[in-house]
């Protein structure tokens, strides 16, 4: 790969940001090369369990693992790909599993990453890299488990609008072993895709990230927010600021997606467009930092919150996908980091690298 990945053996190897990206590229390449076949086998097993009425129970212990559990649940229950079924998944605390588990349910837990009887160990001692690879794995599992529904009698619809997810699978095959081999190759393609996006995001957004890190370091409370999977990313960023697994000093941060009572009251009584802006009014003070996460850059409630933050003297940071949407084109935040993709899972995976890089820069930037 070009750009920051070229730092292998390059004098820039001491460059902090380049080193952070290289760490991820090397770990991701090794991890998915070693695990692609097992991931395909896992997808086949999960498809059978879903077809028998099983659910995916995502268990979060630490604050970071809880954000992953929430992310798993929203991705499986609210499919972002047209034509794909919603799959039953729940985010649970460790003590809830025994009370709620049923036959054919599968438990996914983190730190370490385990899906049922399958243990996956990313080749890195960096907790941020481990979490990013875990996110890619459960996204890939969500995408590719659907392939086996086509071959296990679970659907007659074909790939349809989501055929691009499965480039090797344009027709049915009776040999599930061959399907597994095709799925394993698709896993590797997806891993390559996100590696390129991680690099692009950090390369293009480097100055924005450095500016955002300075704002967080010098500012007051971070108020983070987003919708759906981006809400769980906001949750993760807040967890990393309050209790980084590296042991860094805690920083003040609030997750504006966290309180279901506030969110449902605002959505029911006024409308979803004010979910975050009203909380900015309640909690934001001059010098605080509003951090928005959006895969489209066009979410109305995100745009309203950024505008309200600026009116109240907060500094603003946005992580956005696609071409950046209105947030980027209208420069609605002081620092905008764009992941240039139209595929939501890959955007979120690269955004995780971006906000983890931000968190590191807060502590290590000169």
N, C-alpha and C positions, 0 to 999 in steps of 0.2 A: 504494500500500500504506500501511497505517496504521503506528503505532508508530515504530520507529527509522527506517524509510524516510521518514517525514515530515520528517526532518532536512534534506531538500533545501530550501535557502533559509531554514532555521529557525535561530534563535540557537544552538541546540544543535550547529550544524555543527562547532564546535570540540571537542565531546565526542569523546574518542578512540574509544570503543566504537561510538558511532553512526556515526562516520566510517568505521570499518572495515567495518561492515555495508553502508553506502551504496556504498562502493567495489565491493563484490561484486555488489550488485544492479544497479548501472549497467553493470558489465562483462558480467555474465551476460546481461542483456537485450540489449545490443548484439551480443554474440558469437553467441547462438543465433538472433537475428533474421537475422543475416547468413549463418549457416552451416547453417540447417535443411535447405535443399534439398540441399546437398552431403553432409550427414550421411545423408540418405535415400538418395542415390545410392551412398554408401559402403556402407551396409547391404546394398543390392542386390548390389553387387560381391562383398562378403565372403560373402554367402549362396551365391553361385555357386561361390566358391572352396572353401568348406566342403563343398559337395555333391560337388565333384570330389576330395575327400580332402585339401584343404589344412588347414594349421594356422595359428594366430595365434602369432607369436613376439614376445614382449614383452621389450624390451631395456632394461636399467637400467645407467646409467653412474654418476651420483652416488648417494649414499645415498638421497636423496629419490626419484630416478627408479627405483632398485631396489625401493623400497616400492611404487611404481606398477606396475612389472613383475610383482611378486608378486601384487598385487591383481588385475590383469587375469587372470593365470593361474587364481587360485582362483575368480573369478567365472564364468569360462567353463567350467571343468572341473566345478565343483560348483554347478549351477544352484539358486538359492534359490526359483524359481517352480515350483510343481507342474506336472508334465506336460511340461516343456521339456527338450530333450535336453542332455546334456553335450557341450560343444564342445572340440576339442583346442586347448589353449593352453599354451605353455611360457614361463617366465621365464628369460632368458639374459643372461649377461654379453656385452659387445660382441664379444669375441674368439671367442665360441662360435657366432655366427650363421652364418658362412661354412661351418663344419664340419657344421652340422646342417640347414641350410635345404634344402628340397625344392621341386619344382614345385608351384605353387598355394599355397605358404605366403605369409603376409603378415606383414611386420615392423611392429610398432608401437614407436616410440621416443619419448623425452620430452626436453624442453629443447633444441630446440622439439618440439612434439607433431606427429608424423608417423605416418600409418597407410598403409603402402605408399607410393604416389606422392602421397598426399593430405597436404598441409601445412595445419595449423590454427594460427592465431596469435591467441590471446585478446587483446583490446584492453586490456592492462594491463601496466605495468612492475613490478607487485608479484608476486614469485615465488610467494607463497602463493595469490594469486588465480588466477594462471596454472595452478597445480597443481589447485586446486579445480575449475576449469572443465574441465580435462583429465579429471579423474575423472568428472564428470558426463557428459562426452562418451563415454567408453568404457563407462560403465554404460548409457547410452541405446543405444549401438550393440549391446551385448549383448542388451538387451531387444527391440530392433526388428529385428535381423537375422532373428529367428525368423519374422517376418511373411512374409518372402520365401521361406522354405522352403515355406510353404503354397501359394505361387504358382509355384514352380519345380519342383514335383513331389517335394519332399523329405519331405513328411508329409501324411498324410490325416487327421490327428487333429483338425484345427481348433484354435481357440484354447483351448477347454476352460476349465479353472479359471483360466487366465491371460488370459482375454479382457479383463479390466480394463486390461491393459497397452496394448491397442490399441483405444481407444474408437471409432475410425472404421472398424474392420475387422471387422465381424460376419459377413461373407460373403466368398466368393471373388470375385476379379475377374480377368478375362483381360488387362486393360490394365495392364501394369506401370507405365506412366507415371502412371496414376491412383493406383496403389498408392503410388508414390513421393510423390505430392502429399499423400496421406493420412498417410503416415509423417512427412513434414515437419511437418504440423500437429501430430502427436503429439509430435514433438521439442519444439515450442514449448510444448505443454501441460506436458510434464515439466519444462522449464526454469522455467516459472512456478511449478510445484509446489515445486521445490527452493528457489527464491528465497523463497517464503513460509516454508518450513521453516527456512532459514538465519536469517531475521528472527525467527521465533518462538523458536528455540533461544537466540539471543543475548539477545533481549529478556527472556525469562523466566529465563534463566540468568545474567544479568549479575552479580548479587551473588555467585553461586556461583563464577563465573569469576574475579572479583576476589579472592575468598578463596583459591581454588586457586592463583592467580598468586603471592599472598603466601606461601603454603606452599612453593611451588617455589623462590621467591627466597630464602627464609630457611632452607630445609631442606637436607638432604644430597643423596643420590643419588635420582633418580627411577627407579622400577622400573615399567615399563609392560608391559601384557599384554592379550591378547584372543584370540578364536578366529576362524579363517577370515579374512574381509575385515577384521575388527577387529584381527587379528594384524598385518596389513600397516599398519593405522593406528597401532598401537603402534610398529611399526618406523619409521614416518614421524615420529612425535612424538619418538622418541629421536634420529633423524637431525637434526631441527630443534633439539633441545637441544644436541647435541654440535657441530654444524656448520651453523648457520643460514645460509641463502643471503644474508641481509642482512649477514653479517659480525659478528654479535654474539658476545660472549665465550662460549666453550664452557662448558656446564654438565654435571655428571656425570649419566649416564643409562644404564640397562641395559634391553635388550629381552628380556623373559622368554619370548618366543615364538621366539627366534632359533636356539637350539641343538637341532638335530634329534636328536642322540644323547641328550641329557637328556630331551627330551620323549617320545621313543619308549621309553626305558628306564622312565620313570615310568608311562606309559600301559600298557605291556606287563606290568610287574611289580606295579603297584598299581592303577592305574585313572586315567582321564582327569580325575577330579574333583580330583586332587592336583597337577596339572601346575604350577600357579603357586604354590600354598601352600607346597610343598616348597622352591621357589626363594626365596620370601620368607623361610623359615626359614634358608636357606643364606646369603643375601645381605643381607637387610634389617637395618637398625640403627635404634634410636630416632632420630627426627628425619628419617629418609628419607621419601620420598613415593611411595606406591603409586598408580598411575594405571590404572584399569580401563576398558576399552572393550567395550561389549556392546550389540548392537541390541535385545535383549529385556529386559535387566536381570534375567534369571533363570538365566543360565548357572551351573551348579553350581560349576565350577572357579573362576569369577570370584568368586562369593559366598564360597567357602572361602578364597580368597586375601585378600579384603578383611577377613574375620574374623581371619585369622592376622596380617595387618598391624596391625590394631588391638591384638591381644594383645601385640604386640612393640613398641608405641609408635611406629609409623609414622603419618604423616598420610595421609589417603586421599581420593582424587578419583575420581569415576566419570562417564563419559559413557554414557548409556543412551537407548534408543528406546522405542517403543510408549507405555505410560503410566508407564514407569520400572521396572516389574516389582517384584520384592522389594527390589532395591537402593534404589529410591526410597521404596516404601511402608514399609519397615522402617528406613529411614535408615541403610543399611549403610556409607555413606561420609560423611566430614566435609563434602564438597562434591559435590553431585549435579547434573549438567546433563542435562536431559531434552529429547529431540527427539520431539515428539508426532506420530508417524506409525507406520503398520504396514507400510510399504513399505521393505524393507531397503536397496536402493540409495539412495533419497532420505535415509534416516536417516544412512547413512555419509557422504554428501556434506555434510549439515549438520553432522555431527560433525567433519568435517575443518575446516570454518569455525570451530567451537568450539575445537578444540585449537590451531589456528593463532592464534586470538584470545588464548587463554591464553598462548601463547608470546610474542606481542607485549606483552601486559600485564606479563609477567615483566620485560621490559626498560624499558617506558615508563610503568608505573603509578607514581604519586607515592607 
